[in-house]
Amino acid sequence: MGDGDVVSTRERMIRVVACTTGAAGVVFLLTAIPMIVYRFRIGVVWFETFALAVSTIPALLLALGSIRMPLAWIRRTAAVLVLGQLSIIPLMTVALPQGVHLQGDWPWFLAFTAPFIMQVALAWGSRALVYVVPIFAVMFGFALWWWFADVGAFFIARNVAGIIAFAFMVAMVGIGAWSGGAVLDEETRLLRAEAAARAEVEATVTERARLDGLIHDNVLAALHAGGSGTEDSRTVQSAAALALDALHTVSQPPQLDGWVSASEVAARLRTRCAELDESAVVVVRTPDPTAQIAAAMGQLFLEVVDEALRNSLQHAGPDGRRVSRTVTVTIASSAQLTVHDDGVGFDLSDVSPARLGISVVMRGRIASVPGARLTVDSAPHLGTTISASIPVQPTQIDIGDGSTVDSPRQWKRSAPDVLRLHSWGAGAVGIAYLAAVAARPFQVIDHVFNGWYLSAVVLMAISVVSLLIRTADPMPLRLSWILAGGTVVAALCNVAATAHIHMANQGLMWVWGPGTVLMGFLTVRGRFLPAWAAEVAMTITYCYAYTRIGVGFGSVFISQLVFNLVLLIIFTLFARTLRRIIGEVAATRALSVTLAADRGRSQAQLRERDALLRYLDKAALPLLEQLATEADTDESTRGRAILVEARLRDRILARSLASERVLDAAEAARARGVEVSLLDEGALDDATEDVRSKVHSAILDHLNATRHGRITARVLPPGRDALCTVLRSEGDEDDLTEVRVPVVK
C-alpha cells in the first residue's frame, strides 16, 4: 500500500457532512410542505417555484450523490445552493409585498439556514464564513423585517442571533469533522514515517547480527581453515564450498516467514539438533502445539540453538573426551531454551571479546530483540550452560508516544476529539447559542428574574459545560443520564415559568430546541439511549403544557416537534456514521503504519544484505573460490586467508572503526607481523562524523607507526571520559604505552 492508497479521512468526512447536510435540508423542506403548499395557493408562483428549486435540487444532489460524487462537484453543488439562497431574499422584495405573513406564518425558505452555513464552508472553506455569515445575517434580518413588518428590533435581533448561532454551531460540527479528519491524516503520515524509521533502525541491527552470524559460521570458518595450515585439503575445500553456498543464499530472507506453529518450530529444532549432534538429548515442551509464533522470533530461536550447539561442539571437548549435551526447550508465552554440556567449561572472565560465537552471534542477535535475554554460566571442569528467553510475539515498533504498531487502540481518536468538542471555541459557540435562545421568553415571562426561568437557564448552562468536559468515550453512563435528566428538569422549569401564558408562543418552549441540540451532541458522545429518553420526556412535557393552556397542537407546536425529531434523527445518523468511520480509521491507520514499518524493515534488510554482498564479492569471494577448487594451498594463499579473516572479524567486532582506511592500515600492520586487535564497545555509535574522523586519524597514526609487537584499539563504553584507547607494545611486556583520545565536546 503506497501513500496514495491510504484512505483520506478528511475526504470521507467531507462526504459524510455533505450527505448529512443535504439530507437535513431536504427533510427540513419536507416538514415545511404544508406551509409551502399554502404559499403556492396565495403567493407568487414563480417566486415560490424558484425558492423551492434552488433550495431542494442542490440539497437533493448532495444527499444522494456525495458518497460517489467527485469532491470538486460537491463544492460546486454547495456553491450553487449558497448562491441560490442568497438570491432568494432580494427577489422576495420584488415578488412579495411587505408584511405578507399571516398568523403563525414564517418564511419557509429561511428554515434552510443551518444547512446553508455548512454549505458555505463546503464550497469555499471555513474562512469564507467570516465574510458570508455577517452578510447573510444582515439579509436574514432584513427578510424578517420585510416579512413581518410590524415587529420590533428586539424580535429581529433575537431571531437572527438565535438562528445564526444555531446554524453556526451545526456548521462547526461539520468543519470540525473534516478538519479533524485532516489532522488524523497528518498524524497517520507522521506515524507511518516514524514507524518506518524505527523499523529500519531495528531491522538494521537485527539483520546485521544475522549476517554477522552467517559470516562467522561459514566464511570465517573457511578462511580460518584455509589460513591455519593444519587442516587437510578436503576439510578446507568443504568449508570453502559451504561458505560459497552461504554467500549465494545470504540475500534470501530468513527461512521462516509470517507465522508458524509451535509444533513446526519444535520439529525444526529437533531436526537441527540431530544434524549437529546425534547424541544430544533434546527435550521439547509445547503446552499448545497449535499456538502461533512470529516467524522472525522462531528463526531467532533456531539460530541461537544452532550457535549454542556449535560452540559446545567446538570448545567443550578439545581433548577428545566424550561430552554429553542436553537441549531443553519450552515454547509457551515465551520460548525458553537451555543448552547444557558436561565438557571442560571455561572461566567467563577469560573469554576474549574476539569470541564471535558468544559476543556477536548470540548476544548480538538477542540484544536486537526487546524482551529477549541470554545468560552463559560456566566454570572450568564443570561444563557450560547457555540459557535464553525469547518472546514469541512480533517485536512492537514504538511510534513515539508510548504507542506501538501492535496496539493501535492506544492512539485511537474519539469522536469528540475529532470534532474538538472539548475546545474553548466549542464552549463559546454553545454558550452563545444558549444565550440567544434564552432571550426568547423575555416578552412573555413576568420578569427576567423569574425563579423558574433562571433555574432553567442555569440547568441548561450546566448541561452545556458537562457535555464539553473531557471524559472517557463514550461519556460515562451516569454522567450522561445526569445530563439528560438536567435537560428534562430545565424543560419543566420552562413550563413552570410560563404557566400564566394561554396562547401558543415560542417562549413557552424555548428549552426544547437547545435541549434537542444537547441531546444530539450527547449521541456524538456515544450515548444514544439517554439522549432519546430525554427527547421523549421533553416532548411529553410540552404536550402537557399545550394541553393545559387549551390552545391545541397548532402549527407552532407541530413545526417545533417535527423539527426537533428530525434534528435528533439526523444527529443520531451522523454520530453513528462518524463513530463508525473513526473506528475504521483506527484499523486502517494500524494497517497503514504496520505496512510502512514492514516496508522500512524490508528496505533496511535489503540494504544491509546488498552492502555485505558487494563487500564480500570484492574481499572474500575470489579467495573462497580458490580455496574450494585448489587441492593444495601455498603460503601466499594461506597468508591472504589469515588477513581477510582478520579484516572481516574487525568489521564485526569494531564496526565503528571499520572504515577502509583503518582496515587497510590494520591489514598492513598484520602483514608486518604486528598483532592487531580492534574492539568496539559503543562510545562512537552516536558520535558525529567529525568525531569519528578524529578517532580514526589517531588510530591510523598508531597503526602506521607500529612496526612489530602488538596494538589494541578499543572504543570504550558510552559515558567514559574518553572515547577510545590505543595500547601498544613493541618491546618487552613492560614496554606498554596507552594513548587516550579525549571526548570532543
C-alpha positions in Angstrom: 0.0 0.0 0.0 1.6 3.3 -1.1 0.9 6.7 0.3 -1.7 7.2 -2.3 -3.6 4.1 -1.2 -4.1 5.3 2.3 -7.8 6.3 2.8 -8.2 10.0 3.2 -10.1 10.6 6.4 -10.7 14.2 5.5 -12.3 13.3 2.2 -14.5 10.7 3.9 -15.6 13.3 6.5 -16.4 15.9 3.8 -18.6 13.3 2.0 -20.4 12.4 5.2 -21.0 16.0 6.1 -22.2 16.9 2.6 -24.6 14.0 2.5 -25.9 14.7 6.0 -26.5 18.4 5.5 -28.0 17.8 2.1 -30.4 15.3 3.6 -31.1 17.7 6.5 -32.1 20.4 4.0 -34.4 18.0 2.2 -36.0 16.8 5.4 -36.5 20.4 6.7 -38.1 21.3 3.4 -40.4 18.2 3.6 -41.5 19.3 7.1 -42.5 22.7 5.6 -44.6 21.1 2.9 -48.0 22.3 4.4 -46.6 25.9 4.5 -45.1 25.6 1.0 -48.4 24.3 -0.4 -50.3 27.2 1.3 -47.8 29.7 -0.1 -48.3 28.3 -3.6 -52.0 28.9 -3.2 -51.8 32.5 -2.1 -48.3 33.6 -3.1 -46.5 34.4 -6.3 -46.0 31.1 -8.1 -42.8 32.0 -9.9 -41.1 33.1 -6.7 -42.2 30.1 -4.7 -41.1 27.8 -7.5 -37.7 29.5 -7.8 -37.2 29.3 -4.0 -38.2 25.7 -3.9 -35.9 24.8 -6.8 -32.7 26.5 -5.6 -33.3 25.0 -2.1 -34.3 21.5 -3.0 -32.4 20.4 -6.1 -28.8 21.1 -4.8 -29.7 19.6 -1.4 -31.1 16.5 -3.1 -27.9 16.1 -5.2 -25.8 16.4 -2.1 -27.9 13.9 -0.2 -27.9 11.3 -2.9 -24.6 11.8 -4.7 -22.0 13.0 -2.1 -20.7 9.5 -1.4 -19.7 9.0 -5.1 -19.5 12.5 -6.4 -16.0 14.0 -7.0 -15.1 16.5 -4.3 -14.9 19.3 -6.9 -18.5 18.6 -7.8 -19.5 18.6 -4.2 -18.0 22.0 -3.7 -19.7 23.3 -6.9 -23.1 22.0 -5.8 -22.7 23.6 -2.4 -21.8 26.9 -4.1 -24.9 26.7 -6.2 -27.0 26.1 -3.1 -25.4 29.1 -1.3 -25.8 31.5 -4.2 -29.4 30.4 -4.7 -30.2 31.0 -1.0 -28.6 34.4 -1.2 -30.7 35.3 -4.2 -34.0 34.4 -2.6 -34.1 37.3 -0.2 -33.6 40.1 -2.8 -36.2 38.5 -5.1 -38.6 38.3 -2.1 -38.8 42.1 -2.0 -39.7 42.1 -5.7 -42.3 39.3 -5.6 -43.9 39.8 -2.2 -45.3 42.9 -0.5 -44.0 43.9 2.9 -45.9 42.4 5.8 -47.0 39.4 3.7 -47.2 37.0 6.7 -50.3 35.5 8.2 -50.8 34.4 11.9 -48.2 31.8 12.7 -46.7 32.1 9.2 -42.9 32.0 8.8 -40.7 32.5 5.6 -40.2 28.7 5.0 -37.1 29.3 2.8 -35.3 30.7 5.9 -35.5 27.2 7.6 -32.6 26.3 5.4 -30.2 28.5 7.4 -28.2 25.7 9.2 -27.5 23.7 6.0 -26.8 27.0 4.2 -24.0 28.0 6.5 -22.5 24.5 6.3 -22.5 24.7 2.5 -20.6 28.0 2.7 -17.7 26.1 4.4 -18.1 23.2 2.0 -18.0 25.5 -1.1 -15.2 27.9 -0.2 -13.7 26.7 3.1 -14.3 27.7 6.7 -12.6 31.1 6.3 -15.4 32.1 3.9 -17.8 32.1 7.0 -16.1 35.2 8.2 -17.3 37.1 5.2 -20.5 35.4 4.2 -22.2 34.8 7.6 -22.3 38.6 8.5 -23.7 39.4 5.1 -26.3 36.7 5.4 -27.2 37.8 9.0 -28.0 41.2 7.7 -30.0 39.8 4.8 -31.8 37.4 7.2 -32.8 40.3 9.5 -34.0 42.3 6.5 -36.1 39.3 5.4 -37.7 39.1 8.8 -38.4 42.8 8.8 -39.9 42.6 5.3 -42.0 39.5 6.1 -43.4 40.7 9.4 -43.2 44.5 9.0 -44.8 45.2 12.4 -42.2 43.6 14.7 -39.6 45.5 16.7 -35.9 45.4 16.6 -35.6 43.1 19.6 -37.7 40.4 17.8 -35.5 40.6 14.7 -32.2 40.7 16.7 -33.3 37.8 18.9 -34.3 35.5 16.0 -31.3 36.5 13.9 -28.9 35.8 16.8 -30.6 32.5 17.7 -30.9 31.0 14.2 -27.4 32.2 13.2 -25.9 30.8 16.4 -27.7 27.5 15.9 -26.6 27.3 12.3 -23.0 28.3 13.1 -22.9 25.7 15.9 -24.1 23.0 13.5 -21.6 24.2 10.9 -18.8 23.9 13.4 -19.6 20.2 13.7 -19.1 19.7 10.0 -16.0 21.8 9.9 -14.7 20.0 13.0 -15.3 16.7 11.3 -13.3 17.3 8.1 -10.6 19.4 9.8 -10.3 16.6 12.4 -10.1 14.2 9.5 -7.2 16.2 8.1 -5.5 16.1 11.5 -5.9 12.3 11.5 -4.4 12.1 8.0 -1.4 14.1 9.1 -0.9 12.1 12.2 -1.1 8.9 10.2 1.5 10.2 7.8 3.8 11.1 10.7 3.2 7.8 12.3 4.0 6.0 9.1 7.3 7.9 8.8 8.2 7.3 12.4 7.3 3.6 12.3 9.3 3.1 9.1 12.3 4.9 10.6 12.2 2.9 13.8 11.7 -0.3 12.0 14.6 0.5 9.7 16.9 1.0 12.8 15.6 -2.2 14.4 15.9 -4.2 11.2 19.4 -2.9 10.5 20.6 -4.1 13.9 18.8 -7.4 13.6 19.9 -8.1 10.0 23.4 -7.0 10.7 23.5 -9.5 13.6 22.1 -12.3 11.4 24.6 -11.6 8.6 27.5 -11.4 11.1 26.4 -14.9 12.3 26.4 -16.2 8.8 29.9 -14.8 8.2 31.1 -16.3 11.4 29.5 -19.7 10.9 30.7 -20.1 7.3 33.1 -17.5 5.8 35.4 -17.0 8.8 35.4 -20.8 9.5 36.5 -21.4 5.9 39.2 -18.7 5.9 40.5 -19.9 9.3 40.7 -23.5 7.9 42.5 -22.2 4.8 44.9 -20.0 6.6 45.8 -22.2 9.6 47.8 -24.8 7.5 46.8 -27.5 10.0 43.7 -28.8 8.1 43.8 -31.3 5.3 42.8 -30.1 1.8 39.4 -31.8 1.8 38.4 -30.1 5.0 39.5 -26.7 3.5 37.6 -27.3 0.3 34.5 -28.5 2.1 34.5 -25.5 4.4 35.0 -23.1 1.4 32.2 -24.8 -0.6 29.9 -24.3 2.4 30.9 -20.7 2.7 30.2 -20.1 -1.0 26.8 -21.8 -0.7 26.0 -19.4 2.3 27.0 -16.4 0.2 24.7 -17.5 -2.6 21.8 -17.7 -0.2 22.6 -14.8 2.1 20.4 -12.5 0.0 17.4 -14.6 0.8 15.1 -13.7 3.7 15.1 -15.9 6.9 13.8 -19.5 6.3 10.6 -18.8 8.2 8.1 -16.2 7.1 4.8 -14.9 8.6 3.5 -17.1 11.4 4.4 -20.7 12.3 3.0 -23.1 14.8 4.9 -24.1 18.0 4.9 -27.7 16.7 6.7 -26.6 13.5 9.4 -24.8 15.4 9.8 -27.8 17.6 10.2 -30.1 14.6 12.8 -27.9 13.0 14.6 -27.7 16.3 14.8 -31.5 16.7 16.0 -31.8 13.1 18.7 -29.2 13.5 20.0 -30.7 16.8 20.1 -34.1 15.2 22.1 -32.8 12.3 24.7 -31.2 14.6 24.9 -33.9 17.3 23.0 -37.1 17.0 23.8 -38.0 20.6 22.4 -34.8 22.1 19.3 -35.3 24.3 16.5 -33.0 23.1 13.5 -32.3 25.3 10.8 -30.0 23.8 7.7 -29.0 25.7 4.8 -27.3 23.8 1.7 -26.9 26.0 -0.2 -25.7 22.9 1.3 -27.2 19.7 -1.0 -25.1 17.6 0.0 -21.8 19.2 1.2 -19.3 16.6 4.7 -17.8 16.8 6.1 -14.9 14.9 8.3 -16.4 12.2 11.1 -13.9 13.0 11.1 -15.0 16.6 11.1 -18.6 15.6 14.0 -18.1 13.3 16.0 -16.3 16.0 15.3 -19.2 18.4 16.6 -21.7 15.9 19.8 -19.6 15.3 20.6 -19.3 19.0 20.1 -23.1 19.4 22.3 -23.7 16.4 25.1 -21.4 17.7 25.0 -22.8 21.2 25.5 -26.3 20.0 28.2 -25.3 17.6 30.1 -23.6 20.4 29.7 -26.7 22.6 30.9 -29.0 19.8 33.9 -26.8 19.1 35.1 -26.0 22.7 33.5 -28.4 25.2 35.8 -31.4 24.4 39.1 -30.2 22.8 41.0 -33.2 24.2 38.7 -35.7 22.5 36.8 -36.6 25.7 33.1 -37.7 25.3 30.7 -34.8 26.1 27.0 -35.2 26.9 24.7 -32.4 25.7 21.2 -31.7 26.7 18.9 -29.3 24.9 15.7 -28.4 26.8 13.1 -26.2 25.2 9.7 -24.9 26.4 7.5 -22.9 23.9 4.6 -21.1 25.7 4.1 -17.4 26.2 7.8 -17.1 25.6 10.4 -19.6 24.2 12.8 -20.9 27.0 16.0 -22.6 25.9 18.7 -24.3 27.9 21.8 -26.0 26.3 23.9 -27.8 28.8 27.1 -29.8 28.3 29.4 -31.5 30.8 32.6 -30.5 28.9 35.7 -28.7 30.1 34.0 -25.4 30.7 35.8 -22.1 30.9 36.3 -19.1 33.1 33.9 -16.4 31.9 36.3 -13.6 32.8 38.9 -15.1 30.4 36.6 -15.1 27.4 38.1 -12.7 24.7 35.8 -10.2 23.0 37.0 -11.8 19.8 35.0 -14.9 20.6 32.4 -14.1 18.0 30.1 -17.1 18.7 29.1 -15.6 22.1 29.7 -11.9 21.7 28.1 -11.4 18.3 26.2 -14.4 17.0 24.3 -15.0 20.2 24.5 -11.8 22.3 24.2 -9.5 19.3 21.1 -11.2 18.0 19.4 -11.4 21.4 20.2 -7.8 22.2 18.4 -6.7 19.0 15.0 -8.1 20.2 13.2 -6.3 23.1 12.3 -8.7 25.9 14.9 -11.4 24.9 17.6 -12.5 27.4 20.7 -14.6 27.2 22.8 -16.0 30.1 26.0 -18.0 30.0 27.1 -20.0 33.1 30.4 -21.9 33.0 33.3 -22.9 35.1 36.5 -24.9 34.4 35.8 -28.7 34.5 32.1 -28.1 35.4 30.6 -27.7 31.9 28.7 -24.9 30.3 25.0 -23.9 30.4 23.6 -21.4 27.9 20.0 -20.2 28.7 17.9 -17.9 26.5 14.4 -16.5 26.7 12.8 -15.1 23.5 9.3 -13.6 23.1 7.1 -15.5 20.6 5.1 -12.4 19.6 6.4 -10.0 16.9 8.5 -7.1 18.0 6.4 -4.0 18.6 7.5 -0.8 16.8 7.4 2.1 19.2 5.9 5.0 17.4 7.0 7.8 19.7 4.2 8.4 22.3 4.2 5.1 24.2 2.0 3.6 21.5 3.0 0.8 19.2 2.1 -0.6 15.8 0.6 -3.6 17.5 -1.5 -1.6 19.9 -3.4 0.9 17.7 -6.1 1.5 20.3 -3.6 3.5 22.4 -3.6 6.2 19.7 -7.2 5.9 18.5 -9.0 9.3 18.4 -12.6 9.6 19.8 -15.4 11.4 18.0 -15.3 14.3 20.5 -11.6 14.6 19.9 -12.1 14.8 16.1 -14.9 17.4 16.4 -12.9 19.3 19.1 -15.9 19.3 21.4 -13.6 19.9 24.3 -12.1 23.2 22.9 -12.8 26.7 24.2 -14.2 27.6 20.8 -16.9 24.9 21.1 -17.8 26.1 24.6 -18.1 29.7 23.4 -20.4 28.8 20.5 -22.6 26.6 22.7 -23.0 29.4 25.4 -23.7 32.0 22.7 -26.4 29.8 21.2 -27.9 29.2 24.6 -27.9 32.9 25.4 -29.6 33.8 22.1 -32.3 31.2 22.6 -32.8 32.0 26.3 -33.9 35.5 25.2 -37.0 34.2 23.5 -39.3 34.3 26.6 -38.4 37.8 27.7 -41.7 39.2 26.3 -43.9 36.6 27.9 -42.5 35.9 31.4 -43.2 38.3 34.3 -39.6 39.5 34.6 -36.1 38.3 33.9 -35.5 37.3 37.5 -38.3 34.8 37.4 -37.0 31.9 39.6 -38.2 29.1 37.3 -36.7 30.9 34.3 -33.4 31.4 35.9 -33.3 27.7 37.1 -33.9 26.6 33.5 -31.1 28.8 32.3 -28.7 27.6 34.9 -29.5 23.9 34.3 -29.0 24.3 30.6 -25.7 26.1 31.1 -24.6 23.2 33.4 -25.6 20.7 30.8 -23.6 22.5 28.1 -20.5 22.5 30.3 -21.0 18.9 31.3 -21.2 17.9 27.6 -17.9 19.6 26.8 -15.9 18.2 29.8 -13.3 15.8 28.6 -14.1 12.3 29.8 -13.9 8.8 28.6 -15.5 7.9 25.3 -18.4 7.0 25.3 -19.3 9.5 28.0 -19.7 7.8 31.4 -23.2 6.4 31.6 -24.1 8.0 35.0 -22.9 11.4 33.8 -24.9 11.1 30.5 -28.1 10.3 32.4 -27.5 13.2 34.8 -27.0 15.5 31.7 -30.2 14.2 30.1 -32.2 14.4 33.3 -31.0 18.0 33.9 -32.2 19.0 30.4 -35.7 17.5 31.2 -35.8 19.3 34.5 -34.9 22.5 32.6 -37.9 21.9 30.4 -40.1 21.5 33.4 -38.8 24.8 34.8 -39.5 26.4 31.4 -43.2 25.3 31.6 -43.5 26.5 35.2 -42.0 29.9 34.3 -44.7 30.4 31.6 -47.6 28.9 33.5 -49.6 32.1 33.0 -49.4 32.1 29.2 -52.6 30.9 27.5 -51.5 31.2 23.8 -49.1 29.3 21.5 -45.8 31.0 21.7 -42.1 30.1 21.1 -41.3 31.4 24.6 -43.5 28.6 26.1 -41.0 26.0 24.8 -37.7 27.8 24.5 -35.7 24.9 26.2 -37.0 22.3 23.7 -34.8 23.5 20.8 -31.4 23.8 22.6 -32.3 20.7 24.7 -32.6 18.7 21.4 -29.3 20.1 20.2 -27.7 19.0 23.5 -29.2 15.5 23.1 -27.8 15.5 19.5 -24.3 16.2 20.8 -24.9 13.5 23.5 -25.3 11.0 20.7 -21.9 12.2 19.3 -20.5 11.4 22.8 -21.8 7.8 22.3 -24.9 7.8 24.5 -28.0 7.3 22.3 -30.5 5.9 24.8 -30.2 8.7 27.4 -30.5 11.3 24.5 -33.7 9.8 23.1 -35.2 9.2 26.5 -34.7 12.9 27.3 -36.2 13.9 24.0 -39.3 11.8 24.6 -39.6 13.2 28.1 -39.3 16.8 26.8 -41.9 16.1 24.1 -44.3 14.7 26.8 -43.6 17.8 28.9 -44.5 20.3 26.2 -47.5 18.2 25.1 -48.8 18.6 28.7 -48.0 22.3 28.6 -50.0 22.8 25.4 -52.9 20.7 26.7 -53.0 22.7 29.9 -53.4 26.1 28.1 -56.1 24.6 25.9 -55.0 26.0 22.5 -54.4 22.6 20.9 -51.4 21.4 18.9 -51.3 24.1 16.3 -48.7 24.9 13.7 -46.2 26.3 16.1 -46.1 23.1 18.2 -46.2 20.7 15.3 -43.4 22.5 13.4 -41.3 22.6 16.6 -42.0 18.9 17.2 -41.1 17.8 13.7 -38.1 20.0 13.6 -36.7 18.6 16.9 -37.4 15.0 16.0 -35.8 15.4 12.5 -32.8 17.2 14.0 -32.2 14.4 16.6 -32.6 11.7 13.9 -30.0 13.5 11.7 -27.7 13.9 14.7 -28.1 10.2 15.5 -27.3 9.0 12.0 -24.4 11.4 11.8 -23.0 10.3 15.2 -23.2 6.6 14.3 -21.6 7.2 10.9 -18.9 9.4 12.5 -18.1 6.9 15.2 -18.0 4.0 12.7 -15.6 5.9 10.4 -13.3 6.8 13.3 -13.2 3.1 14.3 -12.4 2.2 10.7 -9.8 4.9 10.5 -8.1 3.3 13.6 -7.9 -0.1 11.9 -6.8 1.5 8.6 -4.2 3.5 10.3 -2.9 0.5 12.2 -2.6 -1.4 8.8 -1.1 1.6 7.1 1.5 2.1 9.8 2.3 -1.6 10.0 2.8 -1.8 6.2 5.1 1.3 6.4 7.1 -0.4 9.2 7.3 -3.6 7.1 8.5 -1.7 4.1 11.1 0.1 6.1 12.2 -3.1 7.7 12.5 -4.8 4.3 14.4 -1.9 2.8 16.8 -2.0 5.7 17.4 -5.7 5.3 18.0 -5.4 1.6 20.3 -2.5 2.1 22.4 -4.4 4.7 22.5 -7.6 2.6 23.4 -5.8 -0.6 26.2 -3.9 1.1 27.6 -7.1 2.6 27.4 -9.0 -0.7 29.2 -6.1 -2.5 31.9 -6.1 0.1 32.3 -9.9 0.2 32.3 -10.2 -3.6 35.4 -8.0 -3.6 37.1 -9.0 -0.3 36.4 -12.7 0.1 34.7 -14.4 -2.8 37.8 -14.8 -5.1 39.8 -16.3 -2.2 36.9 -18.7 -1.2 36.6 -19.9 -4.8 40.3 -20.5 -4.9 40.2 -22.5 -1.6 37.2 -24.5 -2.9 38.9 -25.6 -6.1 42.6 -25.9 -5.3 43.7 -29.2 -3.7 46.7 -27.6 -2.1 47.3 -24.0 -1.0 50.6 -22.2 -0.9 52.0 -20.0 1.7 50.8 -16.8 0.0 47.2 -18.1 -0.2 47.2 -19.0 3.4 48.6 -15.6 4.4 45.9 -13.9 2.4 43.2 -16.1 4.1 44.5 -15.0 7.5 44.5 -11.3 6.6 41.0 -11.5 5.0 39.6 -13.4 8.0 41.1 -10.7 10.4 39.6 -7.9 8.2 36.1 -9.4 8.3 36.5 -10.1 12.0 37.4 -6.4 12.5 34.2 -5.4 10.6 32.1 -7.4 13.0 33.9 -6.6 16.3 34.7 -3.0 15.6 32.1 -1.7 13.3 32.5 2.0 14.3 36.2 1.7 13.5 35.8 -0.3 10.3 36.5 2.4 7.7 38.5 1.3 4.7 41.5 3.4 5.8 41.6 1.8 9.3 41.1 -1.7 7.9 43.8 -1.2 5.3 46.2 0.1 8.0 45.4 -2.8 10.2 45.9 -5.3 7.4 49.3 -3.7 6.6 50.3 -3.9 10.2 49.4 -7.6 10.4 51.4 -8.1 7.2 54.4 -6.7 9.0 53.8 -9.2 11.8 52.0 -6.9 14.2 49.2 -8.5 16.3 46.3 -6.1 15.9 43.0 -6.1 17.8 40.2 -3.7 17.1 37.3 -3.7 19.6 34.1 -1.6 19.9 32.0 -1.2 23.0 29.7 1.5 21.7 31.0 5.0 22.5 31.1 6.1 18.8 27.6 4.8 18.0 26.0 8.3 18.3 29.2 10.3 17.5 29.3 12.8 14.7 31.3 12.2 11.5 33.8 14.7 12.6 34.4 13.0 15.9 34.7 9.6 14.2 37.2 11.0 11.7 39.4 12.3 14.6 39.3 9.0 16.4 40.1 7.1 13.1 43.0 9.5 12.4 44.5 8.9 15.9 44.3 5.1 15.4 45.7 5.3 11.9 48.8 7.2 13.3 49.5 4.4 15.8 48.8 1.6 13.3 51.2 3.1 10.8 53.8 3.8 13.4 53.8 0.2 15.0 56.4 -1.9 13.3 56.2 -5.1 15.5 54.7 -6.3 18.7 51.0 -5.8 19.2 48.4 -3.0 19.2 44.9 -2.9 20.6 42.5 -0.1 19.7 39.4 -0.1 21.8 36.3 2.1 21.6 35.2 2.5 25.2 31.6 2.1 26.5 29.5 5.2 26.5 29.8 7.6 29.4 33.6 7.4 29.9 35.9 10.4 29.9 37.4 9.2 26.7 36.1 7.7 23.5 38.9 5.3 22.7 42.2 3.9 24.0 45.1 2.6 21.9 47.5 0.2 23.7 50.9 -0.5 22.0 53.6 -2.9 22.9 56.7 -3.1 20.7 59.3 -4.5 23.1 59.2 -6.2 26.4 55.9 -6.8 28.0 56.5 -3.8 30.3 57.1 -1.5 27.4 53.5 -0.6 27.1 52.0 2.8 26.3 48.5 4.0 26.4 47.2 6.8 24.2 43.8 8.2 25.1 41.6 10.1 22.6 39.6 12.7 24.6 35.9 13.2 24.1 35.2 16.1 21.7 32.7 18.4 23.4 
